Amino acid sequence: MIEARENEILIETPRLWLRSMPAEDFDMLLTIFTDPKVMAAFQSPPFTNEQMHGWLQRNLDHQDAHGFGLFSVILKKDNSFIGDCGLEVMEVDGVRAAEVGYDFRSDYWGQGFATEAASAVRDYAYHHLQIARLISMIRVGNQRSRRVAEKVGMNYISDHQSGDRHYWIYEMAQNIK
C-alpha cells in the first residue's frame, strides 16, 4: 500500500490513488514520455532525459507556486505507476484558467483510467480548491483525449494556436456557492 507523506494530497477513486508527484517519479514518468504511442498524441518525438527533467521541474515548481499540480496516478491493485493527471494554471487568449491534463502509459489505455482520474481531479478542483472553471487543451487529432474531456463533462469551445501547435479547447464551469 502507498503511504501518504506529511502534507501530501491523496485522492482515491475505486481503482486509483492520485498522490503528489515527487522528483523520485522521474524514471516512471520517463517511460511514458519516451513511448512513441504516447508522444504521437503530442505530435512530438520522445523526451530526452533533459526534457523530462525540465517537465518534472516545471510541475514541481507549479505545485510550490499554486498548491496543486499534476498528480502521480497509481493503480491500487498492484501499486503500479500508470500515469499523471492533475491541474495546471494556463493562460489562453489572455485568460488564466486551470487546465485538467493527463498522460498515461499506453499499455493502460482504453480501460477508463484517464476518465476516472480526470473525474476525480475535476471534483477535487471544484470542491476542495473552489475553482469554478476548468479547461483542457487537446492537440488537434488526439481523439482519445477528446473523448476523456467529453466524458468528464467538458464541451468543445474553440480552436487555439500556440506557436506551431494547434489545440482544441474544452471547458466546463460550475457555480460554486
N, CA and C atoms as a LAMMPS dump frame, in Angstrom:
ITEM: TIMESTEP
0
ITEM: NUMBER OF ATOMS
531
ITEM: BOX BOUNDS ff ff ff
-5.0000000000000000e+02 5.0000000000000000e+02
-5.0000000000000000e+02 5.0000000000000000e+02
-5.0000000000000000e+02 5.0000000000000000e+02
ITEM: ATOMS id mol type element x y z
1 1 1 N 0.842 -1.185 0
2 1 2 C 0 0 0
3 1 3 C 0.884 1.243 0
4 2 1 N 0.447 2.265 -0.692
5 2 2 C 1.175 3.527 -0.74
6 2 3 C 0.816 4.328 0.492
7 3 1 N 1.83 4.872 1.134
8 3 2 C 1.584 5.69 2.318
9 3 3 C 1.759 7.149 1.965
10 4 1 N 0.846 7.966 2.447
11 4 2 C 0.934 9.404 2.203
12 4 3 C 2.007 10.019 3.086
13 5 1 N 2.813 10.901 2.477
14 5 2 C 3.782 11.662 3.257
15 5 3 C 3.052 12.831 3.896
16 6 1 N 3.67 13.456 4.884
17 6 2 C 3.08 14.606 5.553
18 6 3 C 2.733 15.681 4.522
19 7 1 N 1.551 16.247 4.632
20 7 2 C 1.045 17.294 3.744
21 7 3 C 0.831 16.829 2.31
22 8 1 N 0.856 15.535 2.052
23 8 2 C 0.654 15.029 0.7
24 8 3 C -0.84 14.952 0.401
25 9 1 N -1.188 15.346 -0.794
26 9 2 C -2.567 15.236 -1.248
27 9 3 C -2.765 13.819 -1.764
28 10 1 N -3.82 13.2 -1.34
29 10 2 C -4.117 11.852 -1.799
30 10 3 C -5.589 11.796 -2.157
31 11 1 N -5.865 11.492 -3.405
32 11 2 C -7.234 11.341 -3.89
33 11 3 C -7.422 9.865 -4.2
34 12 1 N -8.545 9.338 -3.781
35 12 2 C -8.815 7.924 -4.018
36 12 3 C -10.056 7.78 -4.884
37 13 1 N -9.965 6.889 -5.875
38 13 2 C -11.101 6.511 -6.705
39 13 3 C -11.288 5.006 -6.517
40 14 1 N -12.282 4.409 -7.136
41 14 2 C -12.443 2.962 -6.956
42 14 3 C -11.203 2.134 -7.328
43 15 1 N -10.453 2.564 -8.355
44 15 2 C -9.299 1.768 -8.798
45 15 3 C -7.956 2.46 -8.657
46 16 1 N -7.958 3.74 -8.28
47 16 2 C -6.727 4.527 -8.351
48 16 3 C -6.46 5.327 -7.085
49 17 1 N -5.17 5.648 -6.882
50 17 2 C -4.753 6.674 -5.946
51 17 3 C -4.079 7.754 -6.779
52 18 1 N -4.355 8.994 -6.483
53 18 2 C -3.654 10.121 -7.076
54 18 3 C -2.916 10.791 -5.937
55 19 1 N -1.591 10.848 -6.055
56 19 2 C -0.778 11.412 -4.984
57 19 3 C 0.124 12.496 -5.546
58 20 1 N 0.587 13.355 -4.67
59 20 2 C 1.514 14.398 -5.077
60 20 3 C 2.684 13.768 -5.817
61 21 1 N 3.178 14.471 -6.825
62 21 2 C 4.253 13.951 -7.662
63 21 3 C 5.604 14.404 -7.117
64 22 1 N 6.41 13.478 -6.617
65 22 2 C 7.754 13.856 -6.159
66 22 3 C 8.771 13.725 -7.301
67 23 1 N 9.933 14.304 -7.11
68 23 2 C 11.021 14.2 -8.093
69 23 3 C 11.419 12.74 -8.321
70 24 1 N 11.192 11.895 -7.325
71 24 2 C 11.566 10.473 -7.436
72 24 3 C 10.747 9.713 -8.483
73 25 1 N 9.7 10.32 -9.013
74 25 2 C 8.892 9.667 -10.052
75 25 3 C 9.508 9.815 -11.444
76 26 1 N 10.687 10.414 -11.526
77 26 2 C 11.322 10.696 -12.818
78 26 3 C 11.355 9.473 -13.737
79 27 1 N 11.897 8.355 -13.271
80 27 2 C 12.054 7.179 -14.139
81 27 3 C 10.719 6.65 -14.636
82 28 1 N 9.711 6.661 -13.774
83 28 2 C 8.393 6.175 -14.185
84 28 3 C 7.764 7.115 -15.204
85 29 1 N 7.946 8.419 -15.015
86 29 2 C 7.439 9.393 -15.981
87 29 3 C 8.163 9.254 -17.318
88 30 1 N 9.455 8.996 -17.26
89 30 2 C 10.233 8.856 -18.485
90 30 3 C 9.713 7.705 -19.349
91 31 1 N 9.215 6.631 -18.714
92 31 2 C 8.665 5.523 -19.51
93 31 3 C 7.446 5.97 -20.308
94 32 1 N 6.694 6.927 -19.79
95 32 2 C 5.533 7.456 -20.509
96 32 3 C 5.987 8.367 -21.644
97 33 1 N 6.87 9.297 -21.321
98 33 2 C 7.248 10.333 -22.276
99 33 3 C 8.318 9.907 -23.28
100 34 1 N 8.736 8.643 -23.209
101 34 2 C 9.594 8.086 -24.255
102 34 3 C 8.843 7.042 -25.08
103 35 1 N 7.584 6.823 -24.787
104 35 2 C 6.758 5.871 -25.526
105 35 3 C 6.278 6.541 -26.82
106 36 1 N 6.661 6.004 -27.983
107 36 2 C 6.248 6.622 -29.25
108 36 3 C 4.731 6.754 -29.404
109 37 1 N 3.963 5.814 -28.849
110 37 2 C 2.495 5.914 -28.934
111 37 3 C 1.988 7.125 -28.164
112 38 1 N 2.51 7.339 -26.969
113 38 2 C 2.103 8.486 -26.152
114 38 3 C 2.511 9.776 -26.849
115 39 1 N 3.743 9.824 -27.322
116 39 2 C 4.249 11.06 -27.908
117 39 3 C 3.608 11.378 -29.251
118 40 1 N 3.051 10.378 -29.927
119 40 2 C 2.31 10.648 -31.161
120 40 3 C 1.108 11.54 -30.864
121 41 1 N 0.498 11.377 -29.686
122 41 2 C -0.636 12.224 -29.294
123 41 3 C -0.186 13.668 -29.091
124 42 1 N 1.066 13.854 -28.696
125 42 2 C 1.637 15.191 -28.522
126 42 3 C 2.179 15.745 -29.843
127 43 1 N 2.228 14.871 -30.858
128 43 2 C 2.855 15.218 -32.132
129 43 3 C 4.28 15.707 -31.869
130 44 1 N 4.996 14.894 -31.085
131 44 2 C 6.328 15.262 -30.631
132 44 3 C 7.196 14.009 -30.556
133 45 1 N 8.492 14.16 -30.774
134 45 2 C 9.373 12.998 -30.557
135 45 3 C 9.465 12.683 -29.065
136 46 1 N 9.893 11.472 -28.725
137 46 2 C 10.065 11.122 -27.31
138 46 3 C 10.999 12.101 -26.598
139 47 1 N 10.734 12.29 -25.31
140 47 2 C 11.542 13.196 -24.499
141 47 3 C 12.942 12.631 -24.293
142 48 1 N 13.885 13.527 -24.203
143 48 2 C 15.223 13.178 -23.738
144 48 3 C 15.199 13.253 -22.21
145 49 1 N 16.25 12.764 -21.572
146 49 2 C 16.348 12.893 -20.112
147 49 3 C 16.267 14.36 -19.702
148 50 1 N 16.94 15.224 -20.449
149 50 2 C 16.944 16.653 -20.132
150 50 3 C 15.539 17.252 -20.229
151 51 1 N 14.8 16.901 -21.274
152 51 2 C 13.427 17.396 -21.417
153 51 3 C 12.538 16.879 -20.287
154 52 1 N 12.738 15.621 -19.893
155 52 2 C 11.936 15.051 -18.81
156 52 3 C 12.239 15.762 -17.504
157 53 1 N 13.508 16.034 -17.237
158 53 2 C 13.872 16.781 -16.026
159 53 3 C 13.212 18.156 -16.025
160 54 1 N 13.218 18.833 -17.175
161 54 2 C 12.592 20.149 -17.276
162 54 3 C 11.095 20.087 -17.043
163 55 1 N 10.439 19.086 -17.645
164 55 2 C 8.992 18.91 -17.487
165 55 3 C 8.651 18.667 -16.022
166 56 1 N 9.397 17.766 -15.391
167 56 2 C 9.139 17.43 -13.99
168 56 3 C 9.401 18.639 -13.095
169 57 1 N 10.482 19.364 -13.34
170 57 2 C 10.776 20.54 -12.514
171 57 3 C 9.694 21.602 -12.66
172 58 1 N 9.17 21.793 -13.878
173 58 2 C 8.07 22.754 -14.068
174 58 3 C 6.851 22.349 -13.233
175 59 1 N 6.556 21.049 -13.173
176 59 2 C 5.421 20.606 -12.362
177 59 3 C 5.696 20.818 -10.877
178 60 1 N 6.901 20.503 -10.426
179 60 2 C 7.235 20.706 -9.013
180 60 3 C 7.17 22.19 -8.654
181 61 1 N 7.664 23.051 -9.545
182 61 2 C 7.592 24.5 -9.314
183 61 3 C 6.138 24.968 -9.292
184 62 1 N 5.313 24.399 -10.171
185 62 2 C 3.883 24.75 -10.213
186 62 3 C 3.21 24.357 -8.907
187 63 1 N 3.523 23.164 -8.397
188 63 2 C 2.956 22.721 -7.123
189 63 3 C 3.326 23.692 -6.012
190 64 1 N 4.588 24.118 -5.984
191 64 2 C 5.033 25.055 -4.95
192 64 3 C 4.324 26.4 -5.081
193 65 1 N 4.147 26.876 -6.302
194 65 2 C 3.562 28.198 -6.531
195 65 3 C 2.055 28.225 -6.301
196 66 1 N 1.36 27.144 -6.66
197 66 2 C -0.105 27.151 -6.651
198 66 3 C -0.738 26.217 -5.616
199 67 1 N 0.042 25.316 -5.054
200 67 2 C -0.505 24.368 -4.092
201 67 3 C -1.155 23.161 -4.738
202 68 1 N -1.07 23.068 -6.053
203 68 2 C -1.583 21.903 -6.788
204 68 3 C -0.817 21.799 -8.091
205 69 1 N -0.929 20.658 -8.722
206 69 2 C -0.252 20.419 -9.995
207 69 3 C -0.72 19.086 -10.535
208 70 1 N 0.174 18.395 -11.208
209 70 2 C -0.148 17.062 -11.707
210 70 3 C 0.111 16.04 -10.606
211 71 1 N -0.802 15.098 -10.479
212 71 2 C -0.661 14.013 -9.522
213 71 3 C -0.075 12.795 -10.224
214 72 1 N 0.648 11.98 -9.492
215 72 2 C 1.039 10.663 -9.972
216 72 3 C -0.161 9.746 -9.774
217 73 1 N -0.462 8.94 -10.791
218 73 2 C -1.614 8.042 -10.74
219 73 3 C -1.105 6.623 -10.514
220 74 1 N -1.602 6.024 -9.432
221 74 2 C -1.166 4.697 -9.005
222 74 3 C -2.351 3.738 -9.064
223 75 1 N -2.152 2.601 -9.709
224 75 2 C -3.178 1.566 -9.769
225 75 3 C -3.201 0.835 -8.428
226 76 1 N -4.351 0.854 -7.767
227 76 2 C -4.462 0.272 -6.423
228 76 3 C -4.121 -1.21 -6.37
229 77 1 N -4.58 -1.966 -7.364
230 77 2 C -4.484 -3.435 -7.247
231 77 3 C -3.058 -3.943 -7.147
232 78 1 N -2.074 -3.185 -7.696
233 78 2 C -0.692 -3.663 -7.614
234 78 3 C 0.327 -2.547 -7.386
235 79 1 N -0.156 -1.357 -7.024
236 79 2 C 0.708 -0.194 -6.761
237 79 3 C 1.53 0.246 -7.963
238 80 1 N 1.068 -0.036 -9.179
239 80 2 C 1.79 0.368 -10.386
240 80 3 C 1.575 1.844 -10.681
241 81 1 N 2.638 2.525 -11.069
242 81 2 C 2.56 3.893 -11.56
243 81 3 C 2.077 3.798 -13.005
244 82 1 N 0.905 4.396 -13.306
245 82 2 C 0.363 4.26 -14.659
246 82 3 C 0.23 5.587 -15.394
247 83 1 N 0.448 6.708 -14.706
248 83 2 C 0.346 7.977 -15.414
249 83 3 C 0.337 9.163 -14.489
250 84 1 N -0.073 10.285 -15.058
251 84 2 C -0.246 11.505 -14.281
252 84 3 C -1.544 12.166 -14.704
253 85 1 N -2.112 12.91 -13.784
254 85 2 C -3.347 13.633 -14.045
255 85 3 C -3.444 14.736 -13.006
256 86 1 N -3.85 15.904 -13.44
257 86 2 C -3.982 16.976 -12.473
258 86 3 C -4.305 18.302 -13.125
259 87 1 N -3.91 19.354 -12.442
260 87 2 C -4.267 20.716 -12.827
261 87 3 C -3.026 21.565 -13.033
262 88 1 N -3.102 22.416 -14.038
263 88 2 C -2.03 23.368 -14.288
264 88 3 C -2.662 24.692 -14.684
265 89 1 N -2.205 25.766 -14.071
266 89 2 C -2.697 27.095 -14.434
267 89 3 C -2.102 27.457 -15.79
268 90 1 N -2.984 27.786 -16.727
269 90 2 C -2.582 28.133 -18.09
270 90 3 C -3.162 29.496 -18.446
271 91 1 N -2.587 30.113 -19.446
272 91 2 C -3.166 31.327 -19.992
273 91 3 C -3.501 31.063 -21.453
274 92 1 N -4.786 31.224 -21.79
275 92 2 C -5.25 31.014 -23.153
276 92 3 C -5.96 32.285 -23.589
277 93 1 N -5.455 32.887 -24.649
278 93 2 C -6.024 34.133 -25.173
279 93 3 C -6.156 35.195 -24.09
280 94 1 N -5.129 35.277 -23.243
281 94 2 C -5.083 36.31 -22.214
282 94 3 C -5.892 36.027 -20.964
283 95 1 N -6.504 34.85 -20.883
284 95 2 C -7.327 34.497 -19.728
285 95 3 C -6.686 33.31 -19.008
286 96 1 N -6.495 33.465 -17.686
287 96 2 C -5.939 32.361 -16.886
288 96 3 C -7.042 31.365 -16.539
289 97 1 N -6.688 30.093 -16.6
290 97 2 C -7.634 29.023 -16.27
291 97 3 C -6.852 27.822 -15.771
292 98 1 N -7.525 26.96 -15.036
293 98 2 C -6.921 25.708 -14.581
294 98 3 C -7.21 24.644 -15.631
295 99 1 N -6.137 24.056 -16.139
296 99 2 C -6.287 23.009 -17.147
297 99 3 C -6.214 21.638 -16.492
298 100 1 N -7.145 20.772 -16.859
299 100 2 C -7.088 19.366 -16.474
300 100 3 C -6.248 18.672 -17.539
301 101 1 N -5.149 18.055 -17.112
302 101 2 C -4.288 17.34 -18.042
303 101 3 C -4.052 15.92 -17.576
304 102 1 N -3.705 15.044 -18.502
305 102 2 C -3.493 13.64 -18.171
306 102 3 C -2.589 13.005 -19.211
307 103 1 N -1.713 12.13 -18.728
308 103 2 C -0.799 11.349 -19.561
309 103 3 C -0.725 9.956 -18.941
310 104 1 N -0.976 8.945 -19.745
311 104 2 C -0.991 7.582 -19.223
312 104 3 C -0.127 6.655 -20.064
313 105 1 N 0.424 5.646 -19.408
314 105 2 C 1.159 4.604 -20.124
315 105 3 C 0.229 4 -21.165
316 106 1 N 0.761 3.769 -22.357
317 106 2 C -0.088 3.265 -23.442
318 106 3 C -0.636 1.869 -23.163
319 107 1 N 0.049 1.073 -22.34
320 107 2 C -0.463 -0.263 -22.027
321 107 3 C -1.657 -0.207 -21.069
322 108 1 N -2.027 0.989 -20.614
323 108 2 C -3.214 1.157 -19.771
324 108 3 C -4.306 1.954 -20.471
325 109 1 N -4.139 2.253 -21.737
326 109 2 C -5.166 2.97 -22.494
327 109 3 C -6.396 2.086 -22.7
328 110 1 N -7.532 2.722 -22.876
329 110 2 C -8.765 2.015 -23.225
330 110 3 C -9.419 1.281 -22.067
331 111 1 N -9.004 1.567 -20.831
332 111 2 C -9.569 0.884 -19.668
333 111 3 C -10.308 1.846 -18.734
334 112 1 N -10.453 3.106 -19.157
335 112 2 C -11.192 4.079 -18.366
336 112 3 C -10.409 4.757 -17.26
337 113 1 N -9.1 4.513 -17.174
338 113 2 C -8.314 5.103 -16.095
339 113 3 C -8.189 6.626 -16.232
340 114 1 N -7.996 7.118 -17.451
341 114 2 C -7.877 8.571 -17.643
342 114 3 C -9.181 9.264 -17.264
343 115 1 N -10.305 8.693 -17.645
344 115 2 C -11.6 9.284 -17.297
345 115 3 C -11.821 9.245 -15.789
346 116 1 N -11.477 8.148 -15.156
347 116 2 C -11.633 8.011 -13.705
348 116 3 C -10.767 9.039 -12.972
349 117 1 N -9.515 9.171 -13.397
350 117 2 C -8.613 10.122 -12.755
351 117 3 C -9.049 11.56 -13.028
352 118 1 N -9.395 11.876 -14.27
353 118 2 C -9.8 13.245 -14.624
354 118 3 C -11.089 13.639 -13.908
355 119 1 N -12.001 12.71 -13.722
356 119 2 C -13.236 12.995 -12.968
357 119 3 C -12.911 13.324 -11.515
358 120 1 N -11.982 12.58 -10.934
359 120 2 C -11.587 12.837 -9.545
360 120 3 C -10.892 14.197 -9.425
361 121 1 N -10.054 14.539 -10.389
362 121 2 C -9.379 15.84 -10.382
363 121 3 C -10.396 16.959 -10.559
364 122 1 N -11.352 16.768 -11.443
365 122 2 C -12.426 17.754 -11.625
366 122 3 C -13.139 18.008 -10.303
367 123 1 N -13.532 16.943 -9.626
368 123 2 C -14.244 17.078 -8.353
369 123 3 C -13.365 17.736 -7.294
370 124 1 N -12.09 17.386 -7.272
371 124 2 C -11.15 17.996 -6.331
372 124 3 C -11.037 19.504 -6.606
373 125 1 N -10.944 19.868 -7.862
374 125 2 C -10.844 21.284 -8.241
375 125 3 C -12.073 22.057 -7.797
376 126 1 N -13.241 21.499 -8.015
377 126 2 C -14.488 22.186 -7.662
378 126 3 C -14.701 22.255 -6.155
379 127 1 N -14.557 21.13 -5.486
380 127 2 C -14.971 21.042 -4.085
381 127 3 C -13.884 21.43 -3.08
382 128 1 N -12.628 21.176 -3.393
383 128 2 C -11.56 21.475 -2.443
384 128 3 C -10.824 22.768 -2.77
385 129 1 N -10.6 23.008 -4.052
386 129 2 C -9.862 24.206 -4.452
387 129 3 C -10.777 25.376 -4.797
388 130 1 N -12.076 25.092 -4.944
389 130 2 C -13.062 26.12 -5.285
390 130 3 C -12.746 26.792 -6.626
391 131 1 N -12.256 26.026 -7.569
392 131 2 C -12.024 26.513 -8.931
393 131 3 C -13.323 26.329 -9.697
394 132 1 N -13.828 27.398 -10.271
395 132 2 C -15.144 27.352 -10.903
396 132 3 C -15.105 26.972 -12.386
397 133 1 N -13.961 27.184 -13.051
398 133 2 C -13.873 26.919 -14.496
399 133 3 C -12.636 26.083 -14.783
400 134 1 N -12.826 25.022 -15.53
401 134 2 C -11.735 24.141 -15.93
402 134 3 C -11.68 24.065 -17.444
403 135 1 N -10.48 23.926 -17.972
404 135 2 C -10.308 23.728 -19.404
405 135 3 C -9.428 22.509 -19.642
406 136 1 N -9.416 22.044 -20.873
407 136 2 C -8.425 21.084 -21.355
408 136 3 C -7.979 21.555 -22.726
409 137 1 N -6.667 21.559 -22.907
410 137 2 C -6.077 21.884 -24.204
411 137 3 C -5.613 20.565 -24.815
412 138 1 N -6.25 20.182 -25.91
413 138 2 C -6.004 18.875 -26.517
414 138 3 C -5.441 19.089 -27.915
415 139 1 N -4.315 18.453 -28.192
416 139 2 C -3.742 18.572 -29.525
417 139 3 C -4.754 18.089 -30.546
418 140 1 N -4.962 18.894 -31.585
419 140 2 C -5.9 18.529 -32.645
420 140 3 C -5.514 17.16 -33.181
421 141 1 N -6.496 16.28 -33.269
422 141 2 C -6.284 14.919 -33.736
423 141 3 C -6.224 13.879 -32.634
424 142 1 N -6.054 14.296 -31.388
425 142 2 C -5.954 13.354 -30.269
426 142 3 C -7.369 12.982 -29.809
427 143 1 N -7.952 12.026 -30.514
428 143 2 C -9.337 11.633 -30.253
429 143 3 C -9.528 10.985 -28.885
430 144 1 N -8.53 10.255 -28.403
431 144 2 C -8.645 9.62 -27.076
432 144 3 C -8.806 10.678 -25.986
433 145 1 N -7.959 11.702 -26.016
434 145 2 C -8.062 12.763 -25.002
435 145 3 C -9.349 13.552 -25.169
436 146 1 N -9.775 13.728 -26.393
437 146 2 C -11.038 14.432 -26.648
438 146 3 C -12.193 13.673 -25.985
439 147 1 N -12.214 12.358 -26.118
440 147 2 C -13.284 11.552 -25.509
441 147 3 C -13.235 11.64 -23.985
442 148 1 N -12.038 11.647 -23.412
443 148 2 C -11.928 11.778 -21.955
444 148 3 C -12.531 13.109 -21.519
445 149 1 N -12.157 14.192 -22.174
446 149 2 C -12.691 15.515 -21.824
447 149 3 C -14.22 15.516 -21.895
448 150 1 N -14.769 14.926 -22.925
449 150 2 C -16.228 14.885 -23.071
450 150 3 C -16.87 14.023 -21.985
451 151 1 N -16.247 12.911 -21.645
452 151 2 C -16.805 12.02 -20.619
453 151 3 C -16.83 12.66 -19.239
454 152 1 N -15.889 13.573 -18.96
455 152 2 C -15.892 14.227 -17.65
456 152 3 C -16.777 15.471 -17.635
457 153 1 N -17.437 15.763 -18.762
458 153 2 C -18.41 16.85 -18.806
459 153 3 C -17.963 18.109 -19.507
460 154 1 N -16.826 18.069 -20.17
461 154 2 C -16.343 19.258 -20.87
462 154 3 C -16.951 19.347 -22.267
463 155 1 N -17.018 20.573 -22.765
464 155 2 C -17.535 20.834 -24.098
465 155 3 C -16.499 21.596 -24.903
466 156 1 N -16.453 21.286 -26.198
467 156 2 C -15.561 21.998 -27.102
468 156 3 C -16.007 23.453 -27.184
469 157 1 N -15.04 24.392 -27.078
470 157 2 C -15.409 25.805 -27.219
471 157 3 C -14.673 26.498 -28.361
472 158 1 N -13.449 26.062 -28.682
473 158 2 C -12.731 26.749 -29.752
474 158 3 C -11.456 26.004 -30.114
475 159 1 N -10.859 26.44 -31.207
476 159 2 C -9.512 26.029 -31.567
477 159 3 C -8.562 27.089 -31.029
478 160 1 N -7.323 26.687 -30.804
479 160 2 C -6.323 27.622 -30.279
480 160 3 C -4.985 27.303 -30.919
481 161 1 N -4.282 28.319 -31.329
482 161 2 C -2.949 28.174 -31.895
483 161 3 C -1.941 28.737 -30.908
484 162 1 N -0.943 27.934 -30.558
485 162 2 C 0.141 28.39 -29.687
486 162 3 C 1.445 28.044 -30.392
487 163 1 N 2.071 29.047 -30.983
488 163 2 C 3.257 28.78 -31.792
489 163 3 C 2.85 27.932 -32.979
490 164 1 N 3.524 26.794 -33.145
491 164 2 C 3.18 25.894 -34.246
492 164 3 C 2.232 24.777 -33.81
493 165 1 N 1.712 24.885 -32.602
494 165 2 C 0.826 23.836 -32.073
495 165 3 C -0.634 24.272 -32.132
496 166 1 N -1.466 23.357 -32.588
497 166 2 C -2.89 23.621 -32.751
498 166 3 C -3.667 22.749 -31.763
499 167 1 N -4.531 23.392 -30.98
500 167 2 C -5.27 22.699 -29.924
501 167 3 C -6.774 22.866 -30.1
502 168 1 N -7.502 21.883 -29.573
503 168 2 C -8.922 22.032 -29.296
504 168 3 C -9.016 22.484 -27.844
505 169 1 N -9.839 23.482 -27.563
506 169 2 C -10.049 23.916 -26.187
507 169 3 C -11.411 23.402 -25.742
508 170 1 N -11.394 22.681 -24.631
509 170 2 C -12.617 22.187 -23.99
510 170 3 C -12.739 22.892 -22.65
511 171 1 N -13.968 23.08 -22.192
512 171 2 C -14.137 23.704 -20.883
513 171 3 C -15.408 23.217 -20.213
514 172 1 N -15.443 23.456 -18.921
515 172 2 C -16.663 23.292 -18.132
516 172 3 C -16.575 24.227 -16.951
517 173 1 N -17.724 24.678 -16.519
518 173 2 C -17.78 25.599 -15.37
519 173 3 C -18.853 25.104 -14.423
520 174 1 N -18.646 25.424 -13.168
521 174 2 C -19.614 25.051 -12.151
522 174 3 C -19.842 26.251 -11.255
523 175 1 N -21.091 26.508 -10.925
524 175 2 C -21.38 27.563 -9.978
525 175 3 C -21.043 27.067 -8.586
526 176 1 N -20.104 27.734 -7.949
527 176 2 C -19.685 27.346 -6.602
528 176 3 C -20.241 28.371 -5.62
529 177 1 N -20.894 27.853 -4.621
530 177 2 C -21.51 28.744 -3.619
531 177 3 C -20.731 28.718 -2.343
